[in-house]
Amino acid sequence: MKYVSHRIGDLELRRTEIPTTGKHYLEIVEWMKNEKKEDYCYTILIFEEYDEGFFVRSVGDRILLEDKMWHKFGILIKFGFEFLKKCVEDEGGEHD
């Protein structure tokens, strides 16, 4: 899977690697600052593959974002599906 990182405000679509397996997946994260003003992020949703393509899976109830973030969130989801489709086309069906 190619590298991707697209950020809109505090939301980011990015490619992530599972260290124990070396497999990659796409996720959308939200960036925040802790009490020391240090950046950190947490996963909101993950793109997962199934027989007919890809779907998104929310991590708990994190998908319940503030109203003002839904438009940005929708753009990143659309971009994620387009990216995955292009990867499948470019790599002849391989997604990792």
C-alpha positions as CSV (number, residue, x, y, z in Angstrom):
1,M,0.0,0.0,0.0
2,K,1.3,3.4,-0.9
3,Y,1.9,6.1,1.7
4,V,-0.9,8.6,2.4
5,S,-1.3,11.4,4.9
6,H,-4.0,14.0,4.4
7,R,-4.9,16.4,7.2
8,I,-7.8,18.8,7.5
9,G,-7.7,20.7,10.7
10,D,-7.4,18.3,13.6
11,L,-8.5,15.3,11.5
12,E,-6.0,13.2,9.5
13,L,-6.3,10.3,7.1
14,R,-3.1,8.2,7.2
15,R,-1.6,4.9,6.5
16,T,-0.5,3.0,9.6
17,E,1.6,-0.1,10.1
18,I,1.0,-2.8,12.6
19,P,4.5,-3.3,14.1
20,T,4.0,-7.0,15.0
21,T,2.8,-8.1,11.5
22,G,4.1,-5.4,9.1
23,K,0.6,-5.1,7.6
24,H,-0.8,-1.6,6.7
25,Y,-4.2,-0.1,7.0
26,L,-5.8,3.3,6.6
27,E,-7.3,5.2,9.6
28,I,-8.7,8.6,10.5
29,V,-7.3,10.1,13.6
30,E,-8.1,13.2,15.6
31,W,-5.1,15.3,16.9
32,M,-5.3,16.9,20.3
33,K,-3.0,18.5,22.9
34,N,-2.5,17.2,26.4
35,E,-2.1,19.3,29.5
36,K,1.5,19.9,28.7
37,K,0.5,21.2,25.2
38,E,2.1,18.1,23.5
39,D,0.4,16.7,20.4
40,Y,-1.2,13.3,20.5
41,C,-3.8,11.5,18.4
42,Y,-6.3,8.8,18.7
43,T,-8.0,6.6,16.1
44,I,-11.6,7.5,15.2
45,L,-12.1,4.9,12.4
46,I,-10.4,2.2,10.4
47,F,-10.8,1.2,6.8
48,E,-11.1,-2.6,6.7
49,E,-11.2,-4.9,3.7
50,Y,-13.9,-7.6,3.0
51,D,-14.9,-9.7,0.1
52,E,-16.6,-6.9,-1.9
53,G,-14.2,-4.1,-1.1
54,F,-13.7,-1.9,2.0
55,F,-15.8,-0.6,4.8
56,V,-15.2,1.7,7.7
57,R,-15.4,0.6,11.4
58,S,-15.7,3.1,14.2
59,V,-13.5,2.7,17.2
60,G,-16.1,2.7,20.0
61,D,-18.2,5.8,19.9
62,R,-15.3,8.1,18.7
63,I,-17.1,8.6,15.4
64,L,-19.5,10.9,17.3
65,L,-17.7,14.1,16.4
66,E,-18.7,17.7,16.9
67,D,-21.1,19.0,14.2
68,K,-18.5,21.3,12.7
69,M,-16.1,18.4,12.0
70,W,-18.5,16.2,10.0
71,H,-17.8,17.9,6.6
72,K,-14.1,17.5,7.0
73,F,-14.6,13.9,8.2
74,G,-16.7,13.1,5.1
75,I,-14.0,14.5,2.8
76,L,-11.4,12.3,4.5
77,I,-13.6,9.2,4.2
78,K,-14.2,9.8,0.5
79,F,-10.5,10.4,-0.1
80,G,-9.7,7.2,1.8
81,F,-12.0,5.1,-0.4
82,E,-10.6,6.7,-3.5
83,F,-7.1,6.0,-2.4
84,L,-7.9,2.4,-1.6
85,K,-9.6,1.9,-5.0
86,K,-6.5,3.4,-6.8
87,C,-4.2,1.1,-4.8
88,V,-6.2,-1.9,-5.9
89,E,-6.1,-0.8,-9.5
90,D,-2.4,0.0,-9.4
91,E,-1.3,-3.1,-7.6
92,G,-3.5,-5.6,-9.4
93,G,-5.7,-6.5,-6.4
94,E,-3.1,-6.4,-3.6
95,H,-4.1,-4.1,-0.7
96,D,-1.0,-4.2,1.6
